[in-house]
């Protein structure tokens, strides 16, 4: 099928930044999988398993997933019906000396879950930078208009006077609360680590002849190589899906703050108190091009609605994981996690543009 015949997701086609899209891109995801396999093999070698130096060298030299690799994966997956096995075979084609030791002692969740946590960590860092940019823009706006009188509204009815700057601090404060929550979730994010098929680490104990110290050290080494100080102390086959729920709750908070700000701007625009920045050549309506519709704020409200509803998905997934795991999380997480981060990124980009150029009458 040509690109004209495929669905073009609005988050990637219109709204999210290139930087966030790269984090959730196919190439970056599967390159991260290969980094997992390399970290595991290096750690096992350092702890005494016989891993050929040539195998590690070939793995290091072929970490970047290419378009040709992805074509090979498609062919392998037709046969295996298993995406991780298909990628393993494609990686083994690039690093044949590593084929006997690739994925040694691991399960599919070792690459999939750990990669998700690495990507989520980096995506959280990007969201935090986006929030900080919005905070800076709103803080500057509040200082500029600190003394400008405005009629305060309760129930959208005239109340006591306030100032434009004071009203802006209402918006600013909510983003500061979001920043606290994002940093909290970022601070307690851990790697799944090397936990085995049901979280017992039995396969790794077999590999290291029952040496519990080496198995614990394997967990620590893998995490350190991927930039984490800690791993989750208890897992089933997967890390607890409550972690995803916590992350999306924090992103939902960004959507809530942004929808509140965007809605206020839409109301104030009708009262002729403020207006979004207007770009040169901007057309407000196909029938009425002279209009200055608050299109950016309306777009934020729409995207925030999508983001807030997305947060229900990982909550349902966490509630429906059976015993050590079931697979009904997989298809949902492939959509919910990337879309939430892409959506938050898009919202914050638009809000920053609005806050940075908000006009006061």
Rosetta silent file (secondary structure, phi, psi, omega in degrees, C-alpha in Angstrom):
SEQUENCE: XXXXXXXXXXXXXXXXXXXXXXXXXXXXXXXXXXXXXXXXXXXXXXXXXXXXXXXXXXXXXXXXXXXXXXXXXXXXXXXXXXXXXXXXXXXXXXXXXXXXXXXXXXXXXXXXXXXXXXXXXXXXXXXXXXXXXXXXXXXXXXXXXXXXXXXXXXXXXXXXXXXXXXXXXXXXXXXXXXXXXXXXXXXXXXXXXXXXXXXXXXXXXXXXXXXXXXXXXXXXXXXXXXXXXXXXXXXXXXXXXXXXXXXXXXXXXXXXXXXXXXXXXXXXXXXXXXXXXXXXXXXXXXXXXXXXXXXXXXXXXXXXXXXXXXXXXXXXXXXXXXXXXXXXXXXXXXXXXXXXXXXXXXXXXXXXXXXXXXXXX
SCORE:     score description
SCORE:     0.000 S_00000001
   1 L     0.000  142.103  175.958    0.000    0.000    0.000 S_00000001
   2 L   -81.414  166.540  179.391    1.154    3.518   -0.728 S_00000001
   3 H   -62.248  -25.656  179.114    1.227    6.207    1.941 S_00000001
   4 H   -70.352  -20.581 -177.883   -1.888    7.692    0.333 S_00000001
   5 H   -99.372    1.640 -178.509   -3.801    4.506    1.145 S_00000001
   6 L  -106.253  151.601  174.842   -2.744    4.285    4.795 S_00000001
   7 L   -67.069  131.095  178.215   -4.215    5.935    7.865 S_00000001
   8 L  -105.889  109.498 -176.483   -2.099    8.901    8.919 S_00000001
   9 L   -66.942  127.295 -177.993   -2.328    9.334   12.694 S_00000001
  10 H   -57.467  -32.425 -179.522   -2.957   13.013   13.485 S_00000001
  11 H   -63.663  -36.003  178.478   -0.560   12.918   16.459 S_00000001
  12 H   -90.984  -31.893 -177.361    2.330   12.035   14.170 S_00000001
  13 H   -80.966  -25.610 -172.538    1.081   13.750   11.035 S_00000001
  14 H  -129.921  -34.845 -161.036    0.058   17.076   12.576 S_00000001
  15 H  -112.423  -49.548 -171.794    0.663   17.639   16.257 S_00000001
  16 L   -76.112  154.904 -178.534    3.561   15.952   18.106 S_00000001
  17 L   -74.364  158.243  176.353    7.172   17.128   17.873 S_00000001
  18 H   -60.534  -36.708 -177.099    9.838   15.310   15.892 S_00000001
  19 H   -63.451  -45.721  178.849   11.753   14.730   19.132 S_00000001
  20 H   -70.065  -38.141  178.526    8.897   12.885   20.833 S_00000001
  21 H   -61.868  -36.580  179.989    8.046   10.979   17.662 S_00000001
  22 H   -63.304  -39.677 -179.021   11.639    9.750   17.448 S_00000001
  23 H   -60.830  -33.495 -177.730   11.449    8.298   20.985 S_00000001
  24 L  -104.538   14.612 -179.649    8.446    6.176   20.005 S_00000001
  25 L   -72.860  158.722  178.826    9.599    5.422   16.479 S_00000001
  26 H   -60.125  -45.034 -178.405    9.968    1.874   15.210 S_00000001
  27 H   -62.219  -44.063 -178.187   13.696    2.280   14.708 S_00000001
  28 H   -68.550  -39.430 -179.543   14.341    3.652   18.187 S_00000001
  29 H   -61.361  -48.579 -173.992   12.183    1.029   19.892 S_00000001
  30 H   -80.312  -23.640  169.070   13.883   -1.928   18.257 S_00000001
  31 H   -66.214  -37.192  176.654   17.342   -0.429   18.589 S_00000001
  32 H   -65.065  -36.650  174.115   16.546   -0.182   22.303 S_00000001
  33 H   -57.253  -44.775 -178.891   15.645   -3.889   22.254 S_00000001
  34 H   -65.429  -34.339  175.103   19.104   -4.632   20.902 S_00000001
  35 H   -62.273  -34.948  177.328   20.627   -2.510   23.657 S_00000001
  36 H   -63.369  -47.670 -179.492   18.797   -4.755   26.141 S_00000001
  37 H   -62.573  -38.875  178.234   20.308   -7.893   24.645 S_00000001
  38 H   -66.288  -45.045  179.862   23.768   -6.326   24.654 S_00000001
  39 H   -59.930  -39.242  179.267   23.453   -5.175   28.289 S_00000001
  40 H   -65.972  -47.561 -177.777   22.384   -8.696   29.287 S_00000001
  41 H   -64.811  -41.897  178.670   25.227  -10.398   27.405 S_00000001
  42 H   -62.406  -43.662 -178.360   27.841   -7.956   28.721 S_00000001
  43 H   -66.411  -41.649  178.347   26.630   -8.388   32.293 S_00000001
  44 H   -63.730  -38.724  177.130   26.562  -12.175   32.022 S_00000001
  45 H   -63.624  -44.469 -179.032   30.094  -12.105   30.629 S_00000001
  46 H   -63.882  -24.254 -179.554   31.333   -9.868   33.458 S_00000001
  47 L   -96.130    8.153  169.707   29.866  -12.335   35.959 S_00000001
  48 L   109.476   -4.445  176.498   31.709  -15.293   34.478 S_00000001
  49 L   -72.699  150.205 -177.924   29.531  -16.858   31.793 S_00000001
  50 L   -80.508   93.548  177.370   31.358  -17.864   28.624 S_00000001
  51 L  -113.310  116.053 -177.063   30.327  -15.154   26.189 S_00000001
  52 L   -59.700  138.429  177.999   32.695  -14.889   23.182 S_00000001
  53 H   -59.965  -35.389  178.940   34.329  -11.473   22.784 S_00000001
  54 H   -63.139  -36.671  179.362   33.513  -11.669   19.065 S_00000001
  55 H   -63.611  -46.037  179.560   29.824  -12.021   19.897 S_00000001
  56 H   -63.848  -39.671 -179.185   29.836   -8.861   22.021 S_00000001
  57 H   -64.804  -43.467  178.929   31.764   -6.963   19.360 S_00000001
  58 H   -64.238  -38.245  177.852   29.322   -7.958   16.614 S_00000001
  59 H   -64.172  -46.316 -179.800   26.381   -6.942   18.802 S_00000001
  60 H   -60.754  -34.906 -176.752   27.922   -3.525   19.554 S_00000001
  61 L   -81.520   -4.873 -176.296   28.559   -2.939   15.853 S_00000001
  62 L  -133.473   36.943 -179.245   24.971   -3.719   14.835 S_00000001
  63 L   -72.997  -36.200 -176.191   22.788   -1.984   17.424 S_00000001
  64 L   -73.603  122.287  177.986   21.072    0.371   14.984 S_00000001
  65 L   -76.944  131.173 -179.155   18.052   -1.258   13.364 S_00000001
  66 L  -105.187  168.561  176.638   17.918   -0.641    9.610 S_00000001
  67 H   -61.208  -36.277  178.081   15.089   -0.715    7.092 S_00000001
  68 H   -64.906  -39.362  176.726   16.545   -3.980    5.773 S_00000001
  69 H   -58.766  -44.092 -177.813   16.422   -5.443    9.287 S_00000001
  70 H   -65.196  -33.552  175.328   12.741   -4.581    9.558 S_00000001
  71 H   -65.480  -40.329  176.883   12.030   -6.336    6.255 S_00000001
  72 H   -62.861  -41.711 -179.745   13.781   -9.436    7.610 S_00000001
  73 H   -59.360  -43.273  179.362   11.714   -9.181   10.807 S_00000001
  74 H   -57.590  -43.129 -179.299    8.490   -9.149    8.790 S_00000001
  75 H   -67.815  -42.456  179.390    9.482  -12.366    7.039 S_00000001
  76 H   -65.221  -37.582 -176.608   10.547  -14.066   10.267 S_00000001
  77 H   -70.604  -27.898  175.585    7.360  -13.002   12.053 S_00000001
  78 H   -59.603  -34.577 -178.984    5.202  -14.559    9.330 S_00000001
  79 H   -86.417  -45.709 -173.168    6.728  -17.875   10.369 S_00000001
  80 H   -83.864  -24.027 -174.212    7.193  -17.461   14.117 S_00000001
  81 L    56.045   31.585 -175.936    4.067  -15.384   14.877 S_00000001
  82 L  -147.623  115.517 -173.012    6.218  -13.848   17.619 S_00000001
  83 H   -67.162  -38.728 -179.171    7.726  -10.381   17.331 S_00000001
  84 H   -66.201  -43.763  178.205   10.550  -10.872   19.839 S_00000001
  85 H   -62.810  -37.007  178.383   11.687  -14.123   18.202 S_00000001
  86 H   -64.118  -41.925  178.393   11.564  -12.444   14.800 S_00000001
  87 H   -70.305  -34.190  175.586   13.791   -9.626   16.038 S_00000001
  88 H   -60.411  -45.297 -179.385   16.137  -12.110   17.696 S_00000001
  89 H   -65.250  -39.111  179.140   16.633  -13.922   14.417 S_00000001
  90 H   -66.584  -37.794  178.058   17.200  -10.651   12.564 S_00000001
  91 H   -68.583  -39.170  178.410   19.774   -9.546   15.152 S_00000001
  92 H   -63.283  -31.855  175.296   21.480  -12.949   14.944 S_00000001
  93 H   -61.525  -36.610 -179.376   21.804  -12.440   11.182 S_00000001
  94 H   -82.130  -28.751 -177.659   23.813   -9.276   11.920 S_00000001
  95 L  -129.110   70.175 -173.424   25.748  -10.783   14.821 S_00000001
  96 H   -61.581  -29.983  179.169   26.094  -14.510   13.998 S_00000001
  97 H   -66.866  -20.823 -178.037   28.750  -15.110   16.659 S_00000001
  98 H   -91.713   -7.009 -173.091   26.175  -14.031   19.262 S_00000001
  99 L   -54.623  -42.314 -178.629   23.395  -16.350   18.094 S_00000001
 100 L   -69.224  -18.956 -174.645   24.028  -19.055   20.762 S_00000001
 101 L  -116.001   -2.972  178.083   24.022  -16.539   23.628 S_00000001
 102 L   -61.569  133.095  173.850   21.444  -13.957   22.543 S_00000001
 103 L    70.042   22.790 -172.073   18.587  -13.679   25.052 S_00000001
 104 L   -64.948  113.099  178.941   20.366  -16.127   27.383 S_00000001
 105 L    85.046   -3.570 -172.205   18.070  -16.824   30.355 S_00000001
 106 L   -95.477  169.623  171.586   15.649  -14.052   29.389 S_00000001
 107 L  -122.251  170.839 -176.821   11.983  -13.874   28.451 S_00000001
 108 H   -56.778  -34.806 -179.073   10.239  -11.581   25.980 S_00000001
 109 H   -65.944  -21.968  177.561    9.359   -9.161   28.754 S_00000001
 110 H   -58.904  -46.950 -179.662   13.067   -8.641   29.403 S_00000001
 111 H   -81.004  -46.286 -175.366   13.413   -6.733   26.131 S_00000001
 112 H   -65.088  -52.083 -176.998    9.873   -5.386   25.786 S_00000001
 113 H   -67.857  -45.838 -179.580    9.255   -4.184   29.331 S_00000001
 114 H   -63.103  -38.276  177.948   12.745   -2.839   29.953 S_00000001
 115 H   -64.637  -40.944  178.249   12.688   -0.987   26.636 S_00000001
 116 H   -59.382  -39.906 -178.336    9.304    0.546   27.501 S_00000001
 117 H   -70.405  -37.686  176.021   10.717    1.810   30.792 S_00000001
 118 H   -63.653  -45.973 -179.600   13.781    3.317   29.103 S_00000001
 119 H   -66.472  -41.715  178.834   11.612    5.059   26.505 S_00000001
 120 H   -62.278  -41.249  177.359    9.111    6.230   29.138 S_00000001
 121 H   -58.419  -47.891 -178.340   11.955    7.661   31.222 S_00000001
 122 H   -68.527  -34.494  177.424   13.309    9.640   28.277 S_00000001
 123 H   -68.479  -38.218  175.637    9.811   10.743   27.259 S_00000001
 124 H   -61.035  -40.995  178.370    9.123   11.964   30.809 S_00000001
 125 H   -60.774  -40.269  179.785   12.299   14.044   30.651 S_00000001
 126 H   -68.900  -41.546  177.153   11.069   15.641   27.429 S_00000001
 127 H   -60.956  -41.123  178.585    7.610   16.333   28.879 S_00000001
 128 H   -60.359  -42.833  178.241    9.245   17.975   31.898 S_00000001
 129 H   -62.981  -37.620  178.275   11.236   20.290   29.612 S_00000001
 130 H   -65.284  -42.550  178.751    8.030   21.170   27.771 S_00000001
 131 H   -63.672  -42.068  179.198    6.253   21.977   31.056 S_00000001
 132 H   -60.949  -36.716  178.229    9.180   24.140   32.181 S_00000001
 133 H   -65.856  -40.798  177.147    8.950   26.112   28.933 S_00000001
 134 H   -65.364  -43.057  178.685    5.236   26.739   29.540 S_00000001
 135 H   -58.451  -45.008 -179.556    5.945   27.724   33.169 S_00000001
 136 H   -63.006  -41.938 -179.811    8.571   30.230   32.025 S_00000001
 137 H   -66.168  -42.327  179.850    6.215   31.757   29.447 S_00000001
 138 H   -69.189  -36.258  178.107    3.349   32.058   31.942 S_00000001
 139 H   -63.948  -42.399  178.271    5.651   33.492   34.617 S_00000001
 140 H   -64.278  -41.991  178.519    6.846   36.190   32.201 S_00000001
 141 H   -62.679  -43.833 -179.141    3.262   36.944   31.195 S_00000001
 142 H   -62.787  -40.261  178.840    2.173   37.184   34.854 S_00000001
 143 H   -66.010  -43.150 -177.547    4.977   39.613   35.678 S_00000001
 144 H   -60.947  -39.636 -173.739    4.231   41.777   32.648 S_00000001
 145 L  -109.941   25.020 -176.376    0.533   42.078   33.500 S_00000001
 146 L   -58.977  -32.754 -173.851    0.772   41.900   37.302 S_00000001
 147 L  -106.295    5.132 -177.026   -0.863   45.317   37.786 S_00000001
 148 L   -81.133  114.858 -177.077   -3.386   45.306   34.939 S_00000001
 149 E   -64.683  145.810  175.633   -6.899   45.369   36.471 S_00000001
 150 E  -148.973  152.632  178.586   -9.423   42.794   35.330 S_00000001
 151 E   -82.690  118.384  176.156  -12.853   41.825   36.512 S_00000001
 152 E   -68.469  150.042 -177.765  -12.724   38.546   38.397 S_00000001
 153 E  -126.316  130.540  165.556  -15.364   35.980   37.521 S_00000001
 154 E  -123.212  136.503 -173.686  -17.049   33.317   39.631 S_00000001
 155 L    61.748   20.772 -173.479  -19.670   31.151   37.918 S_00000001
 156 L    58.129   31.804  174.990  -18.656   33.223   34.854 S_00000001
 157 E  -120.550  148.861 -178.216  -20.502   36.111   36.465 S_00000001
 158 E   -55.699  130.798  179.687  -18.905   39.437   37.478 S_00000001
 159 E  -126.664 -137.644  179.109  -17.273   39.203   40.917 S_00000001
 160 E   -88.085  159.492  179.815  -14.499   41.212   42.608 S_00000001
 161 E   -65.331  150.728  170.399  -11.572   42.769   40.759 S_00000001
 162 E  -138.640 -162.471  171.832   -8.312   40.882   40.187 S_00000001
 163 E  -127.661  160.262  178.334   -5.448   41.512   37.779 S_00000001
 164 H   -59.247  -41.399  179.900   -4.498   39.847   34.526 S_00000001
 165 H   -65.393  -42.000  178.409   -1.227   38.751   36.112 S_00000001
 166 H   -61.586  -41.825  178.466   -2.921   37.296   39.186 S_00000001
 167 H   -61.672  -38.256 -179.801   -5.264   35.295   36.980 S_00000001
 168 H   -64.128  -28.810  178.573   -2.261   33.963   35.080 S_00000001
 169 H   -68.426  -23.531  173.784   -0.801   32.636   38.322 S_00000001
 170 H   -62.222  -44.141  177.919   -3.820   30.330   38.594 S_00000001
 171 H   -66.608  -45.463 -177.352   -2.720   28.714   35.342 S_00000001
 172 H   -60.199  -44.159 -176.914    0.932   28.758   36.341 S_00000001
 173 H   -61.230  -37.356 -179.138    0.323   27.116   39.715 S_00000001
 174 H   -66.644  -36.560  176.263   -1.431   24.141   38.157 S_00000001
 175 H   -69.050  -31.449  175.619    1.546   23.481   35.899 S_00000001
 176 H   -66.321  -36.847  174.192    3.831   23.654   38.929 S_00000001
 177 H   -63.820  -40.955  176.498    1.681   20.954   40.534 S_00000001
 178 H   -61.526  -41.642 -179.587    2.058   18.904   37.348 S_00000001
 179 H   -60.624  -42.636  177.128    5.799   19.426   37.469 S_00000001
 180 H   -59.168  -44.951 -177.353    5.917   18.054   41.019 S_00000001
 181 H   -68.163  -41.571  179.244    3.944   14.966   39.974 S_00000001
 182 H   -62.617  -42.674 -179.902    6.023   14.360   36.844 S_00000001
 183 H   -68.187  -34.385  176.965    9.253   14.615   38.824 S_00000001
 184 H   -63.443  -48.645 -179.269    7.873   12.282   41.480 S_00000001
 185 H   -65.958  -38.742  177.609    6.985    9.619   38.911 S_00000001
 186 H   -63.880  -39.763 -176.978   10.304   10.115   37.119 S_00000001
 187 H   -68.468  -28.584 -178.201   12.178    9.799   40.399 S_00000001
 188 L  -102.648    6.373  177.941   10.617    6.471   41.366 S_00000001
 189 L   -71.670  132.213 -179.384   10.761    4.888   37.906 S_00000001
 190 L  -125.536  169.666  174.266   12.874    1.723   37.935 S_00000001
 191 E   -89.177  151.086  173.296   13.961   -0.890   35.435 S_00000001
 192 L   -66.549  -42.118  179.228   12.320   -4.324   35.365 S_00000001
 193 L    80.970 -160.051 -177.506   15.766   -5.874   35.157 S_00000001
 194 L  -100.517   92.442 -171.020   16.588   -9.573   34.734 S_00000001
 195 L  -113.716   -2.856  179.024   13.691  -11.300   36.466 S_00000001
 196 L    81.095 -174.475 -169.603   13.040  -14.502   34.518 S_00000001
 197 L   -77.330  -30.415  177.926    9.787  -15.844   33.107 S_00000001
 198 L  -124.829   14.095  179.354    7.591  -15.554   36.204 S_00000001
 199 L    89.439    2.962 -177.041    9.705  -13.192   38.282 S_00000001
 200 L   -89.149  -16.283 -176.857   11.486  -15.975   40.209 S_00000001
 201 L    64.841   21.023 -176.804   14.855  -15.605   38.390 S_00000001
 202 H   -60.954  -40.057 -178.410   15.055  -19.407   38.304 S_00000001
 203 H   -64.484  -36.752  179.195   16.610  -19.493   34.818 S_00000001
 204 H   -72.574  -33.713  174.525   19.374  -17.131   35.896 S_00000001
 205 H   -62.608  -37.604  176.083   19.990  -19.185   39.039 S_00000001
 206 H   -63.556  -45.207 -178.797   20.477  -22.199   36.768 S_00000001
 207 H   -60.432  -37.814 -176.977   22.929  -20.280   34.572 S_00000001
 208 L  -102.128   24.736  173.591   24.974  -19.211   37.599 S_00000001
 209 L    52.678   41.384  175.103   24.811  -22.602   39.350 S_00000001
 210 L    79.181   11.505 -178.908   22.617  -21.369   42.181 S_00000001
 211 L   -81.970   99.810 -176.850   24.774  -18.326   43.023 S_00000001
 212 H   -64.484  -35.844 -179.886   22.211  -15.859   44.383 S_00000001
 213 H   -60.776  -43.540 -179.165   24.777  -13.067   44.672 S_00000001
 214 H   -66.953  -34.990  178.635   25.576  -13.249   40.962 S_00000001
 215 H   -67.041  -42.469  176.301   21.888  -13.207   40.047 S_00000001
 216 H   -64.114  -39.001  179.843   21.333  -10.096   42.152 S_00000001
 217 H   -68.219  -35.013  175.750   24.446   -8.545   40.639 S_00000001
 218 H   -59.068  -45.748  177.953   23.177   -9.355   37.132 S_00000001
 219 H   -57.096  -45.558 -177.431   20.015   -7.382   37.890 S_00000001
 220 H   -68.015  -43.427 -178.319   22.089   -4.440   39.127 S_00000001
 221 H   -63.536  -45.097  178.898   24.564   -4.487   36.233 S_00000001
 222 H   -58.470  -45.815 -179.785   21.863   -4.565   33.555 S_00000001
 223 H   -61.299  -45.057 -177.738   20.109   -1.606   35.201 S_00000001
 224 H   -62.564  -39.782 -179.587   23.329    0.395   35.500 S_00000001
 225 H   -65.602  -21.818 -178.783   24.200   -0.134   31.842 S_00000001
 226 L  -105.260   10.659  172.789   20.810    1.313   30.912 S_00000001
 227 L    85.830   21.719  178.954   21.046    4.317   33.219 S_00000001
 228 L  -114.826  142.369  177.024   18.941    3.118   36.167 S_00000001
 229 L   -85.176  -23.407 -173.890   20.000    2.976   39.806 S_00000001
 230 L  -142.468  158.335  169.427   17.382    0.420   40.824 S_00000001
 231 E  -117.074  160.884  176.498   15.126   -2.343   39.518 S_00000001
 232 L   -66.188  130.244 -174.291   11.675   -3.252   40.796 S_00000001
 233 L   -68.995  -25.773 -177.787   12.230   -5.723   43.656 S_00000001
 234 L  -134.251  129.666  172.544    9.208   -7.859   42.740 S_00000001
 235 L  -141.769  162.146  162.769    7.727   -8.623   39.319 S_00000001
 236 L   -88.012 -136.474  172.317    5.727  -11.317   37.624 S_00000001
 237 L   -68.706  -29.532 -179.906    6.690  -11.884   34.022 S_00000001
 238 L  -117.446  164.188  169.183    6.151   -8.134   33.583 S_00000001
 239 L   -71.743  157.549 -177.390    6.640   -5.140   35.813 S_00000001
 240 L   -56.690  129.945 -179.790    3.449   -4.051   37.554 S_00000001
 241 L   -72.232   -5.800  172.434    1.134   -2.359   35.080 S_00000001
 242 H   -64.188  -26.574  178.222    0.256    0.111   37.829 S_00000001
 243 H   -60.291  -45.564  177.389    3.479    1.878   36.822 S_00000001
 244 H   -61.239  -39.974 -179.725    1.946    2.707   33.425 S_00000001
 245 H   -63.262  -42.713  178.132   -1.217    3.862   35.169 S_00000001
 246 H   -60.770  -43.637 -178.087    0.770    6.203   37.424 S_00000001
 247 H   -63.207  -45.057 -177.399    2.607    7.671   34.421 S_00000001
 248 H   -73.028  -26.324  172.352   -0.544    8.312   32.429 S_00000001
 249 H   -62.884  -41.284  178.707   -2.249    9.844   35.449 S_00000001
 250 H   -65.467  -40.219  177.842    0.596   12.370   35.581 S_00000001
 251 H   -68.355  -36.735  175.757    0.245   13.071   31.860 S_00000001
 252 H   -59.432  -37.194  177.242   -3.505   13.389   32.285 S_00000001
 253 H   -59.644  -39.053  175.644   -2.803   16.111   34.845 S_00000001
 254 H   -61.999  -40.383  177.407   -0.943   18.064   32.156 S_00000001
 255 H   -63.803  -40.546  179.567   -4.008   17.681   29.956 S_00000001
 256 H   -62.514  -47.369 -179.803   -6.266   18.930   32.747 S_00000001
 257 H   -62.569  -40.619 -177.453   -4.169   22.045   33.374 S_00000001
 258 H   -69.961  -38.416  177.905   -3.924   22.768   29.676 S_00000001
 259 H   -65.435  -39.418  177.472   -7.658   22.339   29.096 S_00000001
 260 H   -61.012  -48.792  179.731   -8.384   24.725   31.979 S_00000001
 261 H   -62.636  -46.372 -178.046   -6.037   27.360   30.545 S_00000001
 262 H   -63.773  -38.354  178.913   -7.295   26.896   26.994 S_00000001
 263 H   -66.306  -41.904  177.360  -10.931   27.128   28.103 S_00000001
 264 H   -60.325  -41.545  179.480  -10.249   30.341   30.031 S_00000001
 265 H   -64.996  -38.803  178.611   -8.615   31.867   26.963 S_00000001
 266 H   -62.988  -41.719  178.628  -11.605   30.906   24.830 S_00000001
 267 H   -66.749  -45.238 -177.855  -13.956   32.597   27.301 S_00000001
 268 H   -68.973  -28.553  176.994  -11.794   35.707   27.641 S_00000001
 269 H   -65.227  -38.046  178.001  -11.420   35.946   23.868 S_00000001
 270 H   -67.148  -31.232  178.306  -15.195   36.263   23.583 S_00000001
 271 L   -82.655   -0.675  179.894  -15.090   39.056   26.205 S_00000001
 272 L    63.054   32.734  176.310  -12.369   40.807   24.148 S_00000001
 273 L   -94.917  -39.893  177.441   -9.951   40.732   27.082 S_00000001
 274 E  -137.428  166.892  177.711   -7.238   38.521   25.567 S_00000001
 275 E  -150.665  143.667  173.093   -6.460   36.919   22.233 S_00000001
 276 L   -60.473  155.864  172.204   -4.211   34.163   21.007 S_00000001
 277 L   -62.886  141.553  178.561   -1.224   35.264   18.913 S_00000001
 278 L  -107.135  127.187  178.511   -2.139   35.569   15.249 S_00000001
 279 L   -80.945  152.650  177.749    0.297   34.299   12.637 S_00000001
 280 L   -60.162  128.872  179.166    0.888   36.256    9.449 S_00000001
 281 L    81.601    3.770 -179.559   -1.637   35.166    6.851 S_00000001
 282 L   -64.329  136.779  178.875   -3.748   33.243    9.377 S_00000001
 283 L  -113.714  126.022 -176.367   -7.339   32.680    8.263 S_00000001
 284 L   -81.114  -24.376 -175.978   -9.988   32.291   10.952 S_00000001
 285 L  -162.532  144.428  179.367  -12.709   30.779    8.805 S_00000001
 286 L   -67.742  -30.251 -179.857  -13.175   29.683    5.198 S_00000001
 287 L   -94.389  -26.516 -176.654  -16.394   31.731    5.028 S_00000001
 288 L  -132.889   74.549 -172.879  -15.339   34.543    7.386 S_00000001
 289 L   -65.145  -13.400 -179.388  -11.573   34.995    7.055 S_00000001
 290 L   -78.028  -12.163 -175.166  -11.595   38.154    9.189 S_00000001
 291 L   -71.104  148.911  175.868  -12.436   36.174   12.345 S_00000001
 292 L  -113.126   64.904 -179.214   -9.828   35.624   15.090 S_00000001
 293 L   -65.395  143.388  178.454  -11.081   32.289   16.365 S_00000001
 294 L   -77.925   64.527 -170.724   -9.134   30.809   19.343 S_00000001
 295 H   -65.792  -38.558 -179.137   -8.170   27.815   17.211 S_00000001
 296 H   -64.643  -44.509 -179.851   -5.059   26.834   19.142 S_00000001
 297 H   -65.130  -37.132  176.668   -6.911   26.793   22.445 S_00000001
 298 H   -64.725  -38.782  178.618   -9.720   24.793   20.904 S_00000001
 299 H   -64.490  -41.326  177.971   -7.167   22.306   19.590 S_00000001
 300 H   -61.595  -43.631  179.536   -5.645   22.000   23.062 S_00000001
 301 H   -59.938  -41.181  179.842   -9.075   21.356   24.565 S_00000001
 302 H   -66.418  -46.345 -178.991   -9.691   18.601   22.015 S_00000001
 303 H   -67.219  -37.671  179.120   -6.321   16.941   22.522 S_00000001
 304 H   -63.740  -36.906  177.515   -6.588   17.211   26.316 S_00000001
 305 H   -61.248  -41.579  179.036   -9.925   15.403   26.196 S_00000001
 306 H   -64.664  -45.664 -178.050   -8.234   12.577   24.291 S_00000001
 307 H   -63.404  -44.780 -178.688   -5.313   12.452   26.730 S_00000001
 308 H   -63.776  -35.036  177.589   -7.500   12.404   29.843 S_00000001
 309 H   -74.245  -29.545  177.478   -9.544    9.534   28.441 S_00000001
 310 H   -61.594  -31.128 -176.288   -6.409    7.598   27.512 S_00000001
 311 H   -62.711  -19.114  178.212   -5.483    7.446   31.189 S_00000001
 312 H   -72.492  -23.654 -175.970   -8.339    5.003   31.783 S_00000001
 313 H   -66.181  -52.962  178.972   -6.647    2.365   29.603 S_00000001
 314 H   -65.939  -25.868  175.320   -3.625    1.494   31.778 S_00000001
 315 H   -64.566  -44.714  177.611   -5.879    1.555   34.850 S_00000001
 316 H   -66.536  -37.791  178.581   -8.068   -1.126   33.268 S_00000001
 317 H   -63.616  -45.391  179.574   -4.989   -3.038   32.121 S_00000001
 318 H   -61.045  -37.109 -177.365   -3.492   -3.011   35.624 S_00000001
 319 H   -73.863  -19.049 -172.847   -6.764   -4.255   37.079 S_00000001
 320 L  -112.120   17.109  174.957   -7.032   -7.132   34.602 S_00000001
 321 L   -82.618  124.259 -176.004   -3.594   -8.752   34.793 S_00000001
 322 L   -91.663  128.200  171.737   -4.016  -12.368   35.924 S_00000001
 323 L    48.907 -121.887 -177.378   -1.538  -13.939   38.352 S_00000001
 324 L   -79.163  -19.690  168.768    2.001  -13.648   36.890 S_00000001
 325 L   164.822  158.662  164.629    0.683  -12.048   33.643 S_00000001
 326 L  -132.937  170.080 -173.647   -1.698  -12.268   30.701 S_00000001
 327 L   -96.967    5.579 -178.816   -1.233  -10.924   27.194 S_00000001
 328 L   -75.273    1.043  174.560   -4.305   -8.696   27.064 S_00000001
 329 L   -84.181  -28.419 -164.896   -2.046   -5.795   28.031 S_00000001
 330 H   -61.445  -57.664 -175.897    0.090   -5.902   24.894 S_00000001
 331 H   -62.572  -38.113 -179.486   -2.107   -4.506   22.118 S_00000001
 332 H   -65.064  -45.519 -177.137   -3.557   -1.844   24.421 S_00000001
 333 H   -67.158  -29.623  177.521   -0.146   -0.623   25.632 S_00000001
 334 H   -60.059  -27.293 -179.883    1.164   -0.372   22.062 S_00000001
 335 H  -100.109  -46.586 -171.049   -1.393    2.397   21.561 S_00000001
 336 H   -64.851  -46.485 -176.271   -2.021    3.933   24.984 S_00000001
 337 H   -66.332  -54.016  179.079    1.565    4.662   26.053 S_00000001
 338 H   -60.915  -42.709 -177.644    2.877    6.269   22.840 S_00000001
 339 H   -62.751  -38.038 -179.497   -0.335    8.196   22.220 S_00000001
 340 H   -64.005  -46.574  179.966   -0.351    9.624   25.744 S_00000001
 341 H   -67.978  -41.626  178.115    3.197   10.928   25.496 S_00000001
 342 H   -63.278  -39.110 -178.847    2.723   12.195   21.941 S_00000001
 343 H   -68.044  -45.227  178.112   -0.521   13.893   22.964 S_00000001
 344 H   -61.373  -41.064  178.025    1.023   15.571   26.029 S_00000001
 345 H   -60.933  -45.759  179.743    3.931   16.728   23.891 S_00000001
 346 H   -62.600  -45.843 -179.590    1.584   18.206   21.293 S_00000001
 347 H   -58.724  -47.408 -176.320   -0.535   19.975   23.910 S_00000001
 348 H   -68.305  -33.847  176.047    2.451   21.544   25.616 S_00000001
 349 H   -63.444  -42.758 -179.820    3.926   22.714   22.329 S_00000001
 350 H   -69.855  -44.227 -179.162    0.704   24.505   21.405 S_00000001
 351 H   -62.193  -38.754  178.159    0.173   25.942   24.894 S_00000001
 352 H   -62.370  -42.022  177.978    3.710   27.315   24.949 S_00000001
 353 H   -61.401  -42.050  179.638    3.077   29.050   21.647 S_00000001
 354 H   -67.327  -49.831 -176.679   -0.145   30.571   22.997 S_00000001
 355 H   -64.089  -33.167 -176.458    1.287   31.635   26.357 S_00000001
 356 H   -73.103  -21.330 -177.594    4.397   33.106   24.752 S_00000001
 357 L  -129.321   20.977 -177.171    2.378   35.428   22.518 S_00000001
 358 L   -62.860  127.965 -177.438   -0.887   35.976   24.386 S_00000001
 359 E   -98.193  140.411  178.473   -2.278   39.443   23.664 S_00000001
 360 E  -115.224  132.925  177.774   -4.067   41.564   26.262 S_00000001
 361 L   -96.573    0.000    0.000   -6.560   44.280   25.324 S_00000001
